[in-house]
């Protein structure tokens, strides 16, 4: 009879531990869904800005940037779209309906760049439009309607003699 008294508390404890582990894993997955596109787009944004400052050109492919960003993961598809010789957009296109879409954009002029990283405010499979990136460095970047974010940093001209 003593064994029966301990069977229920052990079962309860076992279920409690499994529940807590399950919650932690779900939280980790949700965080991964949020962090993945931000991390990949931020990396691509930095490398695109640096490439433009150094060469006056953007890379049309992740391989040309010299970084390992997959074209697709379980959660997102990643793509570079050149809008013209001075504007490029890196897109994170969600594969699941409960994920947010994101875009990183760089505009280059002379030997300077302006950039932005914008994320849809709600889950959306729709691609975000190119952010409004003003040429005046005193003005703020504006993400498209229905998204938020902004400028990560500015790259000033690189002294190529060093």
Order of alpha helices (4+ residues) and beta strands (2+ residues): alpha-alpha-beta-beta-beta-beta-beta
